[in-house]
């Protein structure tokens, strides 16, 4: 069982989300506006579903405010599916997004995939050049400093680092990291890699190489 916080100003959708996720055994808390999302709720939640277009504090503003408080995946529920909006949400620290209207089965699958990924507990460390991966703590360190990747950024980084030198398409990365069936969202992977490169910059040249026309790989030299 996991704790799910669903924030949406549509009462019917909130009720539908609660019914579906409670059938999966989860405990669901509901909020109809960003102002109701407190630090205590952020600590309680194992996953947050966050509507983008809400009156008052919209979903992007909420994500910006709570990202440092919420150590869990944040999934945007949004009718704004243009690339700029998607990239903005991911850039603010969101882990994924689901376009409205969506199928409840897809929502359940995505929540389950994020929760599974969060519950993995590897028990070793991995060093790649100047970077050290704590596979149990799901952190990347440089000179003893935590580079503070989001969960999705870390998962992509770990996947590529574990298979250094091997090239993966954006679709393969998305599927390997999130475990979703169907077509992967390449723009999400692109934005996550952009954020990863920025955070790894203090450690030197980016170990994640772009293989034009194919995807990305972790440099075999690091």
DAZI-V976259 format. One record per run of one state. SS is the DSSP state (a for helix, b for strand, c for the rest). FROM is the first residue (numbers start at 1). LEN is the number of residues. If there is no record, write none. Layout:
BEGIN
SS|FROM|LEN / SS|FROM|LEN
END
This chain:
BEGIN
c|1|2 / b|3|5 / c|8|3 / a|11|13 / c|24|3 / b|27|5 / c|32|2 / a|34|3 / c|37|2 / a|39|6 / c|45|2 / b|47|5 / c|52|7 / a|59|8 / c|67|6 / b|73|6 / c|79|4 / a|83|9 / c|92|4 / b|96|4 / c|100|4 / a|104|16 / c|120|5 / b|125|4 / c|129|2 / b|131|4 / c|135|4 / b|139|4 / c|143|2 / b|145|2 / c|147|4 / a|151|12 / c|163|5 / b|168|2 / a|170|9 / c|179|7 / a|186|18 / c|204|4 / b|208|4 / c|212|3 / b|215|4 / c|219|4
END
